[in-house]
Amino acid sequence: MPRHATPRRYLMCPPAHFKVTYSINPWMDPAKPVDVSVAVAQWEDLRERYRSLGHTVEELTPRPGLPDMVFAANGATVIDGRVLGARFAHRERSAEAAAHLDWFRTHGFAAGDVREPDHINEGEGDFAVTASYVLAGRGFRASPLSHGEAQEFFGRPVIGLDLVDPRYYHLDTALAVLDDAGDEVMYYPGAFSPGSRAVLRRLFPDALIAGERDAAALGLNAVSDGRHVLLPQAALGLFEPLRRRGFEPVGMDLGELLKGGGSVKCCTQELRC
């Protein structure tokens, strides 16, 4: 089927202070050195690729002492111009939440449309938006109570999904929305509980199913504009299945940022206004 890209607006944060000095997910090893110059170059390549595809990229100013701010997807969820901020599970990242809310309050978002949450959620790390649903991960970071909070705030049905493999600690490491106008997703079944796999099969019977090797390359930490799918270049097994469905996969090298447990999607928060 023909695919059509929709211009998007993204929020990203340069990895000027990126480093791995603690471990809050299985990907992080403080013993492995980080080359900040390489991380910056890879991040800039992603930013410019978005712009070359016609998308708008806004930038959040990085703050010293917050090395994970580069993973901007975790800072909030924005739907219909309404912003549900984040409340981080780990103290190492807790100050990021205020930095994101400050950005929204000073960039044209109405005060009544910006909410500081009561319950733990890590933004688009665990909230994925399709045409019909907000899919919501739980099990490692987000509180189940955040699902009801999001449903009340956004007025959209929220579907809870249980993550069971610590490598896939956020929903955006195990599932990607390919076409938010048509409820089309790809996901790795092994990341989910049996009941959640059954829910995904029922909701998305034609989903693209990823194998273990591509999931382990964080291939599902991807961003789609409805036509182009930007994903880690090491997830080679996903490229041809995406092409068969009419998408154009765009491989990206964010290997240095992978040391922090994130890739394309983790670096990209979508501003749905």
Helices and strands as residue ranges (DSSP letters): E 9-12, H 36-52, E 56-59, G 67-70, G 72-75, E 76-79, E 82-85, G 91-93, H 96-105, G 111-113, E 114-115, G 123-125, E 127-129, E 134-138, H 145-154, E 158-162, G 166-168, G 171-173, E 175-179, E 184-187, G 189-191, H 194-203, E 208-209, H 212-216, E 223-224, E 228-232, G 236-238, H 239-244, E 248-252, H 255-258, G 265-267, E 269-270
